[in-house]
């Protein structure tokens, strides 16, 4: 029996369920692995060039490793995925096509239509890159019911027996150490730089090819990410050895001086299969057991993996396809141009966007409390924000961006992902970062020439949506703050906010251009 194992570019697992399934029929000689680079898929958005280098180099290294292990690989570059599949099936004529379920709604729908389209027997296996595909705390979610990430996270810990004592209680006495993980970075603390990987010959070839592509953002120059399982594991161990111990304490800190702080920067790897969720969890647990990392750091890191990441994936499948067009606060603007070129006197936005253009990465608090916070306050369409994230970030894929940006960051899904909008004035950024020190705007001024835009945009949002915000018990303090603004100051806040928003230079709609490519 001839079997084709189609391995998607973001499913580069060392132990791949589709390959294991095919091996169950006998030796390697009857198996051919198909891998596809689709030019149409690449061109749907003006992707960050470092993301394209990561993806294509990791795919090509993966294919070489399979060949070294005696497995034949048909690696195709084509205009579309359909073109490549048609050509492969015509050349190889397999009796069976085996593949792992895609992580995206459109990708999985495409897979489910393959058998009928190509008249080929097909096996579609569960996606083993996510724990929730194998254990779902809420297998039949009730329509209209809101689900809280914290409860989801606790069920995942119970099921996988993670950080529990012999009485099934959380180690340390509490489930969540988030209250201990909100300190700004002191000037005296200098975080170590993460491990980098000089590009080998194959990666250099990919960098040259990607650099020649038109209409993409960022540059391939300076690419230094891991592109193999071995190097990704070294990156994991480097984080465990040098940054995990302080990760929890400074998890929410932001810095103009330090790009990564104590974050892991492992999401680019786990999101394409170079690492697995449990591999990361087990490494953190070993550090805790060895006494090299405290409970608040280990619990916080594990919560990101089996709590937040799995919950976001679960919410994606729960809410799609409606999620991609959710717009609960009725945002209408496209992304401001400053998020494309970093040209703004707002120091926090400038630093975050500049490093994003350069590296394709910023950590989660900058994503949530600088970018999404501003966009929600500035009435930006959540779909435009999501496509901007998909464009710029090296770790961005639809399954994570839609629920994390549209659902959580922009709170546009009616509170299904998060129970409140994550809005804040300049005071939060001033407290948690060093951005405000060199900024021409004053984080303490609500209105006036030097007032930080985050301040009058925040209060303008509260005023405009006061009735809706009052209905959310978690936002009571925010709305109650309006008592400090008399009628005259409210009017001045709204006037200054409107003047600022009217003066924003907006970028063209990326979402509209993307939809045109899908037709």
C-alpha positions as CSV (number, residue, x, y, z in Angstrom):
1,X,0.0,0.0,0.0
2,X,1.3,3.4,-1.0
3,X,0.7,6.1,1.6
4,X,1.1,9.9,1.4
5,X,1.6,11.6,4.8
6,X,0.9,15.3,4.2
7,X,2.6,17.3,6.9
8,X,1.6,21.0,7.2
9,X,4.2,23.7,7.6
10,X,3.1,24.5,11.2
11,X,3.0,20.9,12.3
12,X,6.7,20.0,12.4
13,X,6.4,17.6,15.4
14,X,9.3,15.3,16.0
15,X,6.9,12.5,16.8
16,X,4.2,13.1,14.2
17,X,0.9,11.3,14.6
18,X,0.3,11.0,10.9
19,X,3.7,9.5,10.3
20,X,3.3,7.1,13.2
21,X,-0.1,6.0,11.7
22,X,1.4,5.4,8.3
23,X,4.3,3.4,9.8
24,X,1.7,1.0,11.3
25,X,1.2,-0.4,7.8
26,X,4.8,-1.6,7.5
27,X,8.3,-0.3,6.7
28,X,9.2,3.2,5.3
29,X,9.4,2.1,1.7
30,X,5.6,2.5,1.2
31,X,5.5,6.0,2.7
32,X,6.1,9.4,1.1
33,X,5.8,12.6,3.1
34,X,4.4,15.6,1.2
35,X,5.3,19.1,2.3
36,X,4.1,22.2,0.5
37,X,5.2,25.9,0.3
38,X,2.2,27.8,-1.1
39,X,2.9,31.1,-2.7
40,X,-0.7,32.2,-2.4
41,X,-0.7,31.4,1.3
42,X,2.4,33.5,1.8
43,X,1.0,36.5,-0.1
44,X,-2.4,36.8,1.6
45,X,-0.8,39.1,4.1
46,X,2.4,41.2,4.0
47,X,4.0,38.8,6.5
48,X,7.0,39.6,8.7
49,X,10.0,38.3,6.7
50,X,11.6,36.7,9.8
51,X,8.4,34.7,10.2
52,X,8.7,33.4,6.7
53,X,12.4,32.6,7.2
54,X,11.5,30.7,10.4
55,X,8.7,28.7,8.7
56,X,10.4,27.9,5.5
57,X,13.8,27.1,7.0
58,X,12.2,24.9,9.7
59,X,10.2,23.1,7.1
60,X,13.3,22.4,4.9
61,X,15.3,21.3,7.9
62,X,12.5,19.0,8.9
63,X,12.4,17.5,5.4
64,X,16.1,16.9,5.5
65,X,15.9,15.2,8.8
66,X,13.2,12.9,7.5
67,X,15.3,12.0,4.5
68,X,18.3,11.2,6.8
69,X,16.0,8.8,8.6
70,X,15.2,7.0,5.4
71,X,11.8,8.6,4.7
72,X,11.2,9.8,1.1
73,X,9.9,13.4,1.0
74,X,8.2,15.2,-1.8
75,X,8.8,18.9,-1.0
76,X,6.9,21.1,-3.4
77,X,6.7,24.8,-4.0
78,X,3.5,25.8,-5.9
79,X,1.1,28.7,-6.5
80,X,-1.5,27.1,-4.3
81,X,-1.8,24.1,-1.9
82,X,-4.4,22.6,-4.3
83,X,-1.9,22.7,-7.2
84,X,0.7,20.9,-5.2
85,X,-1.7,18.2,-4.0
86,X,-3.0,17.6,-7.4
87,X,0.5,17.2,-8.8
88,X,1.7,15.0,-6.0
89,X,-1.4,12.7,-6.2
90,X,-0.9,12.4,-10.0
91,X,2.8,11.5,-9.7
92,X,2.7,9.2,-6.7
93,X,-0.9,7.9,-6.9
94,X,-1.2,6.8,-3.2
95,X,-3.8,4.4,-1.9
96,X,-4.2,6.5,1.2
97,X,-3.6,10.1,2.2
98,X,-3.0,10.7,6.0
99,X,-2.8,14.1,7.6
100,X,-3.2,15.8,10.9
101,X,-6.1,18.2,11.4
102,X,-5.1,21.8,10.7
103,X,-5.2,24.3,13.5
104,X,-7.3,26.7,11.5
105,X,-11.0,26.7,10.6
106,X,-10.4,27.2,6.9
107,X,-7.5,24.7,6.8
108,X,-9.6,22.0,8.4
109,X,-12.5,22.7,6.1
110,X,-10.2,22.3,3.2
111,X,-8.9,19.0,4.5
112,X,-12.4,17.6,5.0
113,X,-13.2,18.3,1.4
114,X,-10.1,16.6,0.0
115,X,-11.4,13.1,-0.2
116,X,-14.4,14.1,-2.3
117,X,-12.3,16.6,-4.4
118,X,-9.5,14.1,-5.3
119,X,-11.4,10.8,-5.0
120,X,-8.6,9.6,-2.6
121,X,-9.1,7.6,0.6
122,X,-8.1,9.9,3.4
123,X,-7.5,9.7,7.2
124,X,-7.8,13.0,9.1
125,X,-6.2,12.6,12.6
126,X,-6.6,14.8,15.7
127,X,-4.2,17.7,16.2
128,X,-1.7,16.5,18.9
129,X,0.0,19.9,19.2
130,X,-2.7,20.9,21.6
131,X,-3.6,19.1,24.8
132,X,-7.2,20.2,24.6
133,X,-7.7,18.1,21.5
134,X,-7.2,15.0,23.7
135,X,-8.7,16.3,26.9
136,X,-11.5,18.9,26.7
137,X,-12.7,20.2,30.1
138,X,-15.9,21.4,28.4
139,X,-16.7,18.9,25.7
140,X,-20.2,20.3,25.1
141,X,-20.1,24.0,25.9
142,X,-23.5,25.5,26.5
143,X,-24.7,28.3,24.2
144,X,-24.7,31.7,25.9
145,X,-22.6,30.5,28.9
146,X,-19.4,32.4,29.7
147,X,-16.4,30.3,30.5
148,X,-13.5,31.6,32.6
149,X,-9.9,30.8,31.8
150,X,-9.0,30.3,35.5
151,X,-11.5,27.4,35.8
152,X,-10.3,25.9,32.5
153,X,-6.7,26.1,33.7
154,X,-7.5,24.4,37.0
155,X,-9.3,21.5,35.2
156,X,-6.2,21.1,32.9
157,X,-3.9,20.9,36.0
158,X,-6.1,18.4,37.7
159,X,-6.3,16.2,34.6
160,X,-2.6,16.3,33.9
161,X,-1.6,16.2,37.6
162,X,0.5,19.3,37.5
163,X,1.7,21.1,40.6
164,X,-0.7,19.2,42.9
165,X,0.1,17.7,46.3
166,X,-1.0,14.2,47.5
167,X,-4.3,15.7,48.5
168,X,-5.0,17.1,45.0
169,X,-4.5,20.6,46.3
170,X,-2.3,23.1,44.5
171,X,1.3,23.2,45.6
172,X,1.9,26.5,47.4
173,X,-1.6,26.7,48.7
174,X,-3.1,28.7,45.8
175,X,-3.8,28.0,42.2
176,X,-2.6,31.3,40.8
177,X,0.4,33.5,41.8
178,X,-0.5,36.3,39.5
179,X,-0.6,38.8,42.4
180,X,3.1,38.1,42.9
181,X,3.9,38.7,39.2
182,X,3.2,42.4,38.7
183,X,6.5,44.2,39.5
184,X,8.2,46.7,37.3
185,X,11.8,46.0,36.3
186,X,14.2,47.8,38.7
187,X,17.1,49.8,37.0
188,X,19.6,47.5,38.8
189,X,18.2,44.4,37.2
190,X,19.7,43.5,33.8
191,X,18.0,40.5,32.1
192,X,20.2,38.1,30.2
193,X,19.8,38.0,26.5
194,X,18.3,34.8,25.1
195,X,20.3,32.2,23.1
196,X,20.6,33.0,19.4
197,X,21.4,30.7,16.5
198,X,23.6,31.8,13.6
199,X,21.9,30.8,10.3
200,X,23.4,27.8,8.6
201,X,23.8,27.5,4.8
202,X,20.2,26.3,4.3
203,X,18.8,29.1,6.4
204,X,20.9,31.6,4.6
205,X,19.5,30.4,1.3
206,X,16.0,30.9,2.7
207,X,16.9,34.4,4.0
208,X,18.0,35.4,0.5
209,X,14.8,34.1,-1.1
210,X,12.6,35.8,1.5
211,X,14.5,39.1,1.2
212,X,13.7,39.1,-2.5
213,X,9.9,38.9,-1.9
214,X,7.9,42.0,-2.5
215,X,5.3,43.6,-0.2
216,X,6.3,42.1,3.1
217,X,7.3,43.8,6.4
218,X,10.5,43.7,8.4
219,X,13.8,42.3,7.1
220,X,15.4,38.8,6.9
221,X,18.7,40.4,8.1
222,X,19.7,39.4,11.6
223,X,17.5,36.3,11.7
224,X,18.8,34.2,14.6
225,X,15.9,31.9,15.7
226,X,16.1,28.1,16.1
227,X,14.9,26.1,13.1
228,X,15.4,22.6,14.3
229,X,14.2,20.5,17.2
230,X,17.6,20.3,18.7
231,X,18.1,24.1,18.7
232,X,14.6,24.8,20.0
233,X,15.4,22.5,22.9
234,X,18.6,24.4,23.6
235,X,16.5,27.6,23.6
236,X,14.1,26.0,26.1
237,X,16.9,25.0,28.3
238,X,18.5,28.4,28.1
239,X,15.3,30.0,29.3
240,X,15.0,27.4,32.1
241,X,18.6,28.0,33.2
242,X,18.8,31.8,32.9
243,X,15.4,33.5,32.9
244,X,12.7,31.3,34.4
245,X,13.5,32.1,38.0
246,X,12.7,35.8,37.5
247,X,10.0,35.3,34.8
248,X,7.1,35.4,37.3
249,X,8.1,38.5,39.2
250,X,8.7,40.6,36.1
251,X,6.2,39.0,33.9
252,X,4.2,42.2,33.4
253,X,7.1,44.6,33.2
254,X,7.9,46.6,30.1
255,X,11.3,48.2,29.3
256,X,12.7,50.5,26.6
257,X,16.2,49.1,27.5
258,X,15.5,45.4,27.4
259,X,13.6,43.7,24.6
260,X,12.9,40.2,26.1
261,X,13.3,40.8,29.8
262,X,12.7,37.3,31.4
263,X,10.3,36.0,28.9
264,X,10.9,32.6,27.2
265,X,10.5,33.6,23.5
266,X,9.5,30.0,22.9
267,X,6.1,30.6,21.3
268,X,7.5,30.7,17.7
269,X,8.8,27.1,18.3
270,X,5.8,25.5,20.0
271,X,3.4,27.1,17.5
272,X,5.1,25.1,14.6
273,X,5.9,21.9,16.5
274,X,9.6,22.3,17.2
275,X,8.6,22.1,20.9
276,X,5.6,20.5,22.5
277,X,3.5,22.0,25.4
278,X,4.3,19.1,27.8
279,X,8.0,19.3,26.9
280,X,8.0,22.9,28.1
281,X,5.9,22.1,31.2
282,X,8.1,19.2,32.2
283,X,11.2,21.3,31.9
284,X,9.8,24.0,34.2
285,X,8.7,21.3,36.7
286,X,12.2,19.9,36.8
287,X,13.5,23.3,37.6
288,X,11.1,23.7,40.5
289,X,11.9,20.3,41.9
290,X,15.6,21.1,41.7
291,X,15.0,24.3,43.6
292,X,16.3,26.5,40.8
293,X,13.0,28.3,40.1
294,X,10.4,29.5,42.6
295,X,6.7,28.5,42.5
296,X,5.4,31.9,41.3
297,X,7.7,31.7,38.2
298,X,7.0,28.1,37.4
299,X,3.2,28.3,38.0
300,X,3.1,31.5,35.9
301,X,4.9,29.9,33.0
302,X,2.9,26.7,33.1
303,X,-0.3,28.8,33.3
304,X,0.7,30.4,30.0
305,X,1.0,27.0,28.4
306,X,-1.8,24.8,29.7
307,X,-4.0,27.6,30.8
308,X,-3.9,30.5,28.4
309,X,-2.6,28.8,25.2
310,X,-5.0,25.9,25.5
311,X,-7.9,28.1,26.5
312,X,-7.3,30.4,23.6
313,X,-7.3,27.4,21.2
314,X,-10.4,26.1,22.7
315,X,-12.1,29.5,22.4
316,X,-11.1,29.6,18.7
317,X,-12.9,26.4,17.9
318,X,-15.8,27.3,20.1
319,X,-16.5,30.6,18.4
320,X,-15.4,30.2,14.8
321,X,-16.4,31.2,12.2
322,X,-18.3,34.1,13.8
323,X,-15.2,35.2,15.9
324,X,-13.3,36.5,12.9
325,X,-15.9,39.3,12.3
326,X,-16.8,40.0,16.0
327,X,-17.0,43.7,16.7
328,X,-18.7,44.2,20.0
329,X,-17.5,47.8,20.5
330,X,-18.2,48.7,16.9
331,X,-14.7,49.8,15.9
332,X,-14.5,51.4,12.5
333,X,-10.9,52.6,11.9
334,X,-8.1,50.8,10.1
335,X,-4.7,50.6,11.9
336,X,-3.0,53.9,12.4
337,X,0.1,54.3,10.3
338,X,2.3,54.6,13.4
339,X,1.8,50.9,13.9
340,X,3.4,50.2,10.5
341,X,6.4,52.5,10.7
342,X,6.9,53.4,14.5
343,X,6.8,57.1,13.6
344,X,5.1,58.6,16.6
345,X,6.2,60.8,19.6
346,X,4.3,58.3,21.9
347,X,7.4,56.6,23.3
348,X,5.7,53.4,24.3
349,X,4.2,52.8,20.9
350,X,7.4,53.8,19.2
351,X,9.6,51.4,21.1
352,X,7.1,48.5,20.9
353,X,6.5,48.8,17.1
354,X,10.2,49.5,16.3
355,X,11.3,46.3,18.0
356,X,8.4,44.5,16.4
357,X,9.5,45.6,12.9
358,X,13.1,44.6,13.7
359,X,12.5,41.3,15.4
360,X,8.9,40.2,14.9
361,X,8.4,39.8,18.6
362,X,7.2,41.7,21.7
363,X,6.0,40.1,24.9
364,X,2.4,39.6,25.9
365,X,1.9,42.7,28.1
366,X,3.1,45.0,25.3
367,X,0.7,43.3,23.0
368,X,-2.2,43.6,25.4
369,X,-1.7,46.9,27.3
370,X,0.0,49.0,24.6
371,X,-1.2,47.8,21.2
372,X,-4.7,46.3,21.9
373,X,-5.4,48.9,24.7
374,X,-4.7,51.8,22.3
375,X,-6.6,50.2,19.4
376,X,-9.7,49.6,21.6
377,X,-9.6,53.1,23.0
378,X,-9.1,54.5,19.5
379,X,-12.1,52.7,17.9
380,X,-10.1,50.5,15.6
381,X,-11.9,47.6,13.8
382,X,-10.8,44.4,15.7
383,X,-10.5,42.5,12.4
384,X,-7.9,45.1,11.2
385,X,-6.0,44.7,14.5
386,X,-6.0,40.9,14.1
387,X,-4.7,41.0,10.5
388,X,-2.0,43.5,11.7
389,X,-0.9,41.0,14.3
390,X,-0.9,38.2,11.8
391,X,1.3,40.4,9.6
392,X,3.9,41.4,12.1
393,X,4.5,38.6,14.7
394,X,6.7,35.6,14.1
395,X,4.5,33.5,16.4
396,X,1.1,34.7,14.9
397,X,-1.4,32.1,13.6
398,X,-5.1,32.5,13.2
399,X,-6.0,30.1,16.0
400,X,-4.2,32.3,18.5
401,X,-4.7,35.8,17.1
402,X,-8.4,35.7,16.7
403,X,-9.4,34.8,20.2
404,X,-6.4,36.6,21.8
405,X,-6.7,39.8,19.9
406,X,-10.4,40.0,18.8
407,X,-11.7,38.2,21.9
408,X,-9.4,39.2,24.7
409,X,-7.4,42.2,23.6
410,X,-10.2,44.0,21.8
411,X,-13.0,42.4,23.9
412,X,-15.1,42.2,20.7
413,X,-16.7,38.8,21.2
414,X,-19.3,39.9,23.8
415,X,-17.1,38.8,26.7
416,X,-16.8,35.2,25.8
417,X,-13.0,35.0,26.0
418,X,-12.4,37.6,28.7
419,X,-14.9,38.9,31.3
420,X,-13.8,42.6,30.8
421,X,-12.0,44.8,28.3
422,X,-8.4,45.3,29.2
423,X,-8.4,49.1,29.0
424,X,-6.1,51.3,31.0
425,X,-4.9,54.9,31.2
426,X,-1.3,56.0,31.0
427,X,-0.9,55.3,34.7
428,X,-0.6,51.6,34.0
429,X,2.2,52.0,31.4
430,X,3.9,54.5,33.7
431,X,3.8,52.1,36.6
432,X,5.0,49.0,34.7
433,X,7.6,50.5,32.4
434,X,10.3,53.1,31.8
435,X,8.7,54.3,28.6
436,X,7.3,57.5,30.1
437,X,10.6,59.0,31.3
438,X,11.7,60.1,27.8
439,X,8.3,60.8,26.4
440,X,7.1,64.3,25.5
441,X,3.7,63.4,27.0
442,X,2.9,63.5,30.7
443,X,1.3,60.3,32.0
444,X,-0.3,62.3,34.9
445,X,-2.1,64.9,32.8
446,X,-5.6,64.0,31.7
447,X,-6.1,66.9,29.3
448,X,-3.9,69.6,27.8
449,X,-1.1,70.0,25.4
450,X,1.2,67.5,27.2
451,X,-1.5,65.1,28.3
452,X,-0.8,61.5,27.2
453,X,-3.2,60.3,24.5
454,X,-3.8,57.1,26.6
455,X,-5.4,59.3,29.3
456,X,-7.9,61.3,27.3
457,X,-8.7,58.3,25.0
458,X,-9.3,56.2,28.1
459,X,-11.7,58.7,29.7
460,X,-13.4,59.3,26.4
461,X,-14.0,55.6,26.1
462,X,-15.5,55.4,29.6
463,X,-17.7,58.4,28.9
464,X,-18.9,57.0,25.5
465,X,-19.6,53.6,26.9
466,X,-20.6,54.4,30.5
467,X,-23.9,52.6,30.4
468,X,-22.4,49.3,29.1
469,X,-19.4,49.5,31.4
470,X,-21.6,50.0,34.4
471,X,-23.3,46.7,33.7
472,X,-20.0,44.8,34.1
473,X,-19.2,44.4,37.9
474,X,-15.5,44.0,37.1
475,X,-15.4,47.5,35.8
476,X,-17.1,49.3,38.6
477,X,-14.0,51.2,39.8
478,X,-13.2,52.4,36.3
479,X,-16.7,53.9,35.8
480,X,-16.8,55.3,39.3
481,X,-13.7,57.4,38.4
482,X,-15.9,59.6,36.3
483,X,-17.1,61.2,39.5
484,X,-13.8,63.2,39.5
485,X,-14.7,64.7,36.1
486,X,-17.2,67.6,36.1
487,X,-19.3,68.4,33.0
488,X,-16.8,70.9,31.7
489,X,-13.8,68.4,32.0
490,X,-15.8,65.7,30.4
491,X,-16.4,67.9,27.4
492,X,-12.8,68.9,27.2
493,X,-11.7,65.2,27.3
494,X,-14.1,64.3,24.5
495,X,-13.0,67.3,22.4
496,X,-9.3,66.4,22.8
497,X,-9.8,62.8,22.1
498,X,-11.8,63.5,19.0
499,X,-9.2,66.0,17.7
500,X,-6.5,63.4,18.3
501,X,-8.4,60.6,16.5
502,X,-9.3,62.9,13.6
503,X,-5.6,63.7,13.2
504,X,-4.5,60.1,13.2
505,X,-3.0,59.0,9.9
506,X,-4.5,55.7,9.0
507,X,-3.1,52.9,7.0
508,X,-4.9,51.1,4.2
509,X,-7.2,48.2,5.1
510,X,-5.1,45.0,5.2
511,X,-8.3,42.9,5.9
512,X,-9.9,44.1,2.7
513,X,-6.8,43.2,0.6
514,X,-6.6,39.8,2.3
515,X,-10.2,39.0,1.5
516,X,-9.6,39.9,-2.1
517,X,-6.8,37.3,-2.3
518,X,-9.2,34.6,-0.9
519,X,-11.6,35.0,-3.8
